[in-house]
Amino acid sequence: MSKKSNQDIRQLRAIGHKLKPVVTVAGNGLSDGVVMEVERALDQHELIKIKLAVGGKDAKTAVGEELCERTGAEVVQRIGNIILVLRRSAEPDPRLSNLLRPL
């Protein structure tokens, strides 16, 4: 993961504040289907929210770390059972990217 400045993190958190979770990880954990859906969402939107409805705090942290490891993304923010995840695209679609389009 790359080090981001406080200003970059603040800007990403401000963009993420308006977003709704696009993927929910529930009791079955990280199935291949869930990982594929996160991959698709990251390819299209670059910055997404994911809801983790699994166990306690330690379980949520472990699932979030494994998900980021498998997708090549990084956690920008973690609040309760919601994580904000970023993976920049080489050629983002300006109509879909949460980083490029105005909200």
C-alpha positions in Angstrom: 0.0 0.0 0.0 1.2 3.5 -0.7 1.4 6.2 1.8 -1.2 8.9 1.2 -1.2 12.4 2.6 -3.8 13.5 5.0 -5.3 15.8 2.4 -5.7 12.8 0.0 -7.4 10.7 2.7 -9.7 13.5 3.6 -10.8 14.0 0.0 -11.4 10.2 -0.4 -13.4 10.1 2.8 -15.5 13.1 1.7 -16.3 11.4 -1.6 -17.0 8.1 0.2 -19.4 9.8 2.7 -22.0 10.1 0.0 -21.7 6.6 -1.3 -23.9 3.6 -0.4 -22.4 0.1 0.1 -22.3 -1.8 -3.2 -21.4 -5.2 -1.8 -22.3 -7.0 1.4 -20.2 -9.7 2.9 -22.4 -11.8 5.1 -22.2 -15.0 7.1 -20.8 -17.2 4.3 -17.7 -15.0 4.2 -15.6 -14.3 1.1 -16.9 -16.6 -1.6 -15.6 -16.4 -5.1 -18.8 -14.7 -6.2 -18.3 -11.9 -3.6 -14.7 -11.4 -4.6 -15.7 -11.2 -8.3 -18.4 -8.7 -7.5 -16.0 -6.5 -5.6 -13.5 -6.8 -8.5 -16.2 -5.6 -10.9 -17.2 -2.7 -8.7 -13.6 -1.6 -8.2 -13.0 -1.8 -12.0 -16.0 0.5 -12.6 -16.1 2.8 -9.6 -12.5 2.8 -8.1 -13.8 3.9 -4.7 -16.5 1.8 -3.1 -18.1 1.0 0.2 -18.5 -2.6 1.4 -20.7 -3.7 4.3 -19.2 -6.5 6.5 -22.0 -8.4 8.3 -19.7 -11.0 9.8 -18.9 -11.7 13.5 -17.1 -9.3 15.7 -14.5 -6.6 15.2 -11.6 -9.0 14.7 -13.6 -11.0 12.1 -14.5 -7.8 10.2 -10.8 -6.7 10.3 -9.7 -10.1 9.0 -12.3 -10.2 6.2 -11.5 -6.7 5.1 -7.7 -7.4 5.0 -8.3 -10.7 3.1 -10.6 -8.9 0.6 -8.1 -6.2 0.0 -5.3 -8.7 -0.4 -7.3 -10.7 -3.0 -8.4 -7.7 -5.0 -5.3 -5.5 -4.7 -7.2 -2.7 -3.1 -6.5 -0.7 0.0 -8.8 0.4 2.9 -9.2 4.1 3.1 -11.6 4.1 6.1 -13.2 1.7 8.5 -16.2 2.7 10.6 -18.2 0.0 12.3 -19.2 -2.6 9.8 -18.5 -0.5 6.7 -15.2 -0.1 4.9 -14.3 2.3 2.2 -12.0 0.7 -0.4 -9.9 2.2 -3.2 -8.2 0.7 -6.2 -7.3 3.1 -8.9 -7.9 2.0 -12.5 -5.5 2.5 -15.4 -8.3 3.8 -17.7 -11.2 4.9 -15.5 -14.6 5.5 -17.1 -15.5 9.1 -16.3 -19.3 8.2 -16.3 -18.8 5.5 -13.6 -15.7 6.4 -11.6 -16.6 7.9 -8.2 -13.3 9.8 -8.3 -14.0 11.5 -11.6 -17.7 12.2 -11.8 -19.4 14.8 -9.7 -21.8 13.4 -7.1 
